[in-house]
C-alpha cells in the first residue's frame, strides 16, 4: 500500500466517526482502543495497522475500503486496432468495461456493394465524426453527416457503410453483447 494511502486513513476515520456522531470516548468504548490512540490515528501521529483499523471499521459499520483508499489505476486505455475487411475498428474501452466504445472508419463505398443487414443482442449509439454514413435500419435507409447521432436496438436488422464520396468515421458505443459475432438477418419480406 502506498504511503499516501496510509496518510488518508486518519482523516477518513475522523470523518466517519464525526458522521456517525460519535465522540472519541464513545468510539473507544465500542472498540477497547484508547481515545488517545484513536486521536493519534486520526491526526496521522500513529501508523495505522490492521489490529486498530479492523475494530474501528466494524464499530463504525464500515468496510475496510471506506477507510483504506483503493489505488486508482492509470485511466488511459490501451488502444487496440482491428480490421474486418476494409473497416477499421479502434477499440476505445477495455474489454472488461460493461459498455464498449470504438472509433470505426468505413472505407469509401465500393461498386456493387451488397447491403447485408445483421442482428445481434444489445443496443448501440453512434455519432458521425467525419464523412457521410449510410445506416440501413429495418425499413429505414438513412444518410447521416458529421454531428448527427443515432441510437437503436441491435436486434433490428442493421447495416452501416460510408455513403461516400470518401470514408466515414464514427464513434460507436454499444453494450457488451454488441461485441458478439453478428448473425445474418433474413431480408425484410
Buried (B, 14 or more C-beta within 10 A) or exposed (E): EEEEBBEBBBEBBBEBBEEEEBEBEBBBEEBEBEBEBBBBBBEBEBEBEEEBBEBBBEBBEBEEEBBBBEEEEEEEEEEEEEEEEEBBBBBBBEEEEEEBBBBBBBBBBEEEEEEEBBBBBBBBBBBBBEBBBBBBBEEEEEEBEBEBEBEBEBBBBBBBBBBBEBBBBBBBBBBBEBBEEBEEBEEEE
